Amino acid sequence: MSEARTEDRYLWLQRLLEMVPGTVSWAVIIGPIWLSFSYPELVAYFVLSFDFYWLCRAVWFSGAVIVAYRRIRGVLRTDWQARLDALDDSSLPDWRSYTHLALIPTYTEPLETLRQTVKALAGAQWPAERKICAIITRETDAAGIANVGILRDEFGAAFADFLHILDPLEPGIVVGKSSAMAWGGKHLYRYLVREKGMDPRRILVDVGGRDRTAGAHEGRAVQGPRGGHHLPAGGRAAFRDGLPGVRHGRGAAQRAALHAHHRRRPAREPSPRRDHHPRGAELSRITEVLSAKC
């Protein structure tokens, strides 16, 4: 009986907390109308404070847009090739030894959207023998699989390798971009590092969206002096699934920054699948087939 009462009490508390946002919203809307007859001065202060708050938010947002625009224009005007050629520090690795790996997860995207993304990556000023494009589609996405074949025929020559990764949607996962990236990262580690023998510390993983357009100097900007020249002693790049990641979006200007607080340790390999996994044998067979195709 006590457990039932406790459960009912929690349900009432949950319902009460669910009512708070709606109650506050209606109070803000109706309160000034009712208070304007009794306390007009209070309503006037509230309205002026509310307007001043949104004025400050608008000014701050406008300033942030202007600063971001100027930074983007400054990056586009930078001659990254000249900055790379100007590097004379023998302790730094040769930028020509790095491979630019673009990882693109897709699902039901139209062909034209993917074509613009792959076309921009193909036109990026980075050695073709050091560029790899990997597109992830679900096994059930027949249209996406056909689109990847078309793009491989159009732009395959602009890359050292044009990979197509089929996501089998493992049981128990949350379907979305993150799960697709996790599967693609493990597959790429097996294929590039284990099978082809590439050094994971010489691979820059560009995790971009399927509708993102890369700049012509993006590969050189990622490997430019901002990322490599300020490498502190003992520093290393942030790793995920054994490969160094390149982040986009917030903080994109510093996506190649190397952090000294990351401990030096060998690249982490994907954990082996447990034998008692309900689809372990089936997924192992799928992995073998995908590896053979790639």
C-alpha positions in Angstrom: 0.0 0.0 0.0 2.8 2.4 0.9 4.5 1.8 -2.5 1.3 2.6 -4.3 0.9 5.8 -2.4 4.5 6.8 -3.1 3.9 6.2 -6.8 0.7 8.3 -6.8 2.6 11.1 -5.0 5.3 11.0 -7.7 2.7 11.1 -10.4 1.0 14.2 -8.8 4.4 15.8 -8.5 5.2 15.1 -12.1 1.9 16.5 -13.2 2.5 19.6 -11.1 5.9 20.2 -12.6 4.4 19.7 -16.1 2.0 22.5 -15.4 4.6 25.0 -14.4 5.8 26.1 -17.9 2.2 26.7 -19.1 1.2 28.5 -16.0 4.2 30.8 -16.2 3.5 31.5 -19.9 -0.1 32.4 -19.3 0.7 34.5 -16.3 3.2 36.6 -18.4 0.5 37.1 -21.1 -2.5 37.8 -18.9 -0.8 39.3 -15.9 0.0 42.7 -17.4 -3.6 43.1 -18.6 -5.0 42.5 -15.1 -2.2 44.4 -13.3 -2.6 47.5 -15.6 -5.8 48.4 -13.7 -4.4 48.0 -10.2 -0.6 48.7 -10.6 0.1 50.5 -13.9 3.5 51.6 -12.7 4.5 48.0 -12.2 3.3 47.0 -15.6 5.2 49.9 -17.2 8.5 48.8 -15.5 7.9 45.2 -16.7 7.2 46.2 -20.3 10.3 48.5 -20.4 12.5 45.8 -18.8 11.2 43.2 -21.3 11.9 45.5 -24.3 15.3 46.4 -23.0 16.2 42.8 -22.6 15.3 41.9 -26.2 17.0 45.0 -27.4 20.2 43.8 -25.8 19.7 40.3 -27.2 19.2 41.8 -30.7 22.4 44.0 -30.4 24.4 41.1 -29.2 23.2 38.8 -31.9 23.9 41.4 -34.6 27.4 41.9 -33.3 28.1 38.2 -33.3 26.9 37.9 -36.9 29.2 40.7 -38.0 32.2 39.2 -36.2 31.5 35.7 -37.6 31.2 37.1 -41.1 34.5 39.0 -40.8 36.2 35.9 -39.6 34.8 33.8 -42.4 36.0 36.4 -45.0 39.4 36.5 -43.3 39.7 32.7 -43.6 38.7 32.8 -47.2 41.3 35.5 -48.0 44.1 33.5 -46.3 46.7 31.9 -48.6 47.0 28.6 -46.8 49.4 27.2 -49.3 51.8 30.1 -48.7 51.5 29.5 -44.9 52.2 25.8 -45.3 55.2 26.5 -47.5 56.5 29.0 -44.9 56.7 26.4 -42.2 60.4 25.7 -41.6 60.2 23.9 -38.3 61.8 20.5 -38.8 60.1 19.1 -35.7 56.7 19.4 -37.4 55.5 16.6 -39.6 55.3 17.2 -43.3 51.8 18.3 -44.3 52.0 16.3 -47.4 51.9 13.1 -45.4 48.4 13.7 -44.1 45.3 12.2 -45.7 42.0 14.1 -45.8 39.1 11.7 -45.1 35.6 13.1 -45.6 32.9 11.1 -43.9 29.4 11.8 -45.0 26.3 10.1 -43.5 23.2 10.2 -45.6 19.6 9.0 -45.6 17.1 9.7 -48.4 18.9 12.9 -49.4 18.4 13.9 -53.1 21.2 13.3 -55.5 21.7 17.0 -56.3 22.4 17.8 -52.6 25.0 15.1 -52.3 26.5 16.0 -55.7 27.2 19.6 -54.5 28.9 18.3 -51.4 31.1 15.7 -53.2 31.8 18.2 -56.0 33.1 20.7 -53.5 35.3 18.1 -51.8 36.6 17.0 -55.2 37.6 20.5 -56.1 39.3 21.2 -52.8 43.0 22.1 -53.3 44.6 19.0 -51.7 46.5 16.3 -53.4 44.1 13.8 -55.0 46.2 10.9 -53.8 45.6 12.2 -50.2 41.9 12.6 -50.4 39.3 9.9 -49.5 35.5 10.3 -49.6 33.4 7.9 -47.6 29.6 8.0 -47.8 27.4 6.1 -45.3 23.9 4.8 -46.3 21.5 2.4 -44.7 21.2 -1.0 -46.2 17.5 -0.4 -46.9 18.1 2.9 -48.7 18.0 1.7 -52.3 17.9 5.2 -53.7 20.9 6.3 -51.6 22.9 3.3 -52.7 22.2 4.2 -56.4 23.1 7.8 -55.8 26.5 6.8 -54.3 27.2 4.7 -57.5 26.4 7.7 -59.7 28.7 10.0 -57.6 31.5 7.4 -57.7 31.3 7.4 -61.5 31.4 11.2 -61.6 34.0 12.1 -59.0 35.8 8.9 -58.2 38.9 10.0 -60.1 39.3 13.0 -57.9 39.9 10.9 -54.8 42.5 8.3 -53.8 39.5 6.1 -52.7 35.8 6.5 -52.9 34.2 4.3 -50.3 30.6 3.3 -49.8 29.7 2.1 -46.3 26.4 0.2 -45.7 24.9 0.7 -42.2 23.1 -2.5 -41.1 21.4 -0.7 -38.1 22.6 -2.8 -35.3 20.0 -3.9 -32.7 19.6 -1.8 -29.7 21.0 1.4 -31.2 19.4 4.8 -31.4 18.9 5.3 -35.2 20.4 8.6 -36.4 23.6 10.3 -37.5 25.6 9.4 -34.5 25.0 5.7 -34.8 25.9 5.9 -38.5 29.1 7.8 -37.8 30.1 5.2 -35.1 29.6 2.3 -37.5 31.4 4.1 -40.3 34.3 5.0 -38.1 34.8 1.4 -37.0 34.6 0.2 -40.6 37.1 2.8 -41.8 39.5 1.9 -39.0 39.4 -1.8 -40.1 39.8 -1.0 -43.8 42.3 1.9 -43.7 44.4 1.0 -40.7 44.3 -2.7 -40.3 44.0 -3.7 -44.0 45.8 -0.9 -45.8 48.3 -0.2 -43.1 47.7 3.6 -42.9 48.9 5.6 -39.9 45.8 6.8 -38.1 47.8 9.8 -36.9 48.2 10.9 -40.5 44.5 10.9 -41.3 42.3 14.0 -40.8 38.7 12.9 -40.4 36.4 15.6 -41.8 33.0 14.9 -40.3 30.7 17.0 -42.5 27.0 17.1 -43.3 25.6 15.9 -46.5 24.5 19.4 -47.5 27.8 21.2 -46.5 29.9 22.8 -49.2 33.6 22.7 -48.5 35.9 25.6 -49.4 38.6 25.2 -52.0 41.4 25.5 -49.4 39.7 23.6 -46.6 42.2 20.7 -46.6 45.1 23.1 -46.4 43.4 25.3 -43.8 42.8 22.3 -41.5 46.5 21.3 -41.7 47.7 24.9 -41.8 49.9 26.7 -39.2 47.0 27.3 -36.9 46.7 23.6 -36.2 50.3 22.3 -36.6 52.5 25.3 -35.8 51.2 25.6 -32.3 51.6 21.9 -31.3 52.8 21.9 -27.8 55.3 19.5 -26.5 53.7 16.1 -26.0 50.4 17.3 -27.6 48.2 15.3 -29.8 44.9 15.5 -31.6 41.6 14.4 -30.2 40.9 10.8 -31.3 37.7 8.9 -31.9 37.6 5.3 -33.0 41.4 5.5 -33.5 41.2 8.4 -36.0 41.8 12.1 -35.3 38.6 14.1 -35.7 38.0 17.4 -37.4 35.0 19.2 -36.0 32.6 21.6 -37.8 30.1 24.0 -36.5 30.8 25.8 -33.2 34.5 26.5 -32.9 35.2 25.4 -36.4 38.1 27.9 -36.7 40.0 25.9 -34.1 38.9 22.4 -35.3 42.5 21.4 -36.0 43.8 22.6 -32.6 46.0 20.1 -30.8 45.6 19.8 -27.0 48.4 19.2 -24.6 46.2 17.7 -21.9 45.3 14.7 -24.1 47.5 11.9 -22.8 49.8 10.2 -25.3 48.5 6.7 -25.9 48.1 4.3 -28.8 45.0 4.6 -31.0 42.0 2.8 -29.6 40.7 -0.1 -31.6 37.0 -0.9 -31.8 35.9 -3.4 -29.1 35.3 -6.9 -30.4 31.7 -8.1 -30.6 30.6 -10.3 -27.8 29.8 -13.9 -28.7 26.4 -13.9 -27.0 25.2 -10.9 -29.1 21.8 -11.8 -30.6 23.0 -10.9 -34.1 26.7 -11.4 -33.7 27.1 -14.1 -36.3 24.9 -12.2 -38.8 26.7 -8.9 -38.4 30.1 -10.5 -38.6 29.1 -12.0 -42.0 27.9 -8.5 -43.1 31.2 -7.0 -42.1 33.1 -9.5 -44.1 30.9 -8.8 -47.2 31.4 -5.0 -46.8 35.1 -5.4 -46.4 35.3 -7.5 -49.5 33.3 -4.9 -51.5 35.4 -2.0 -50.3 
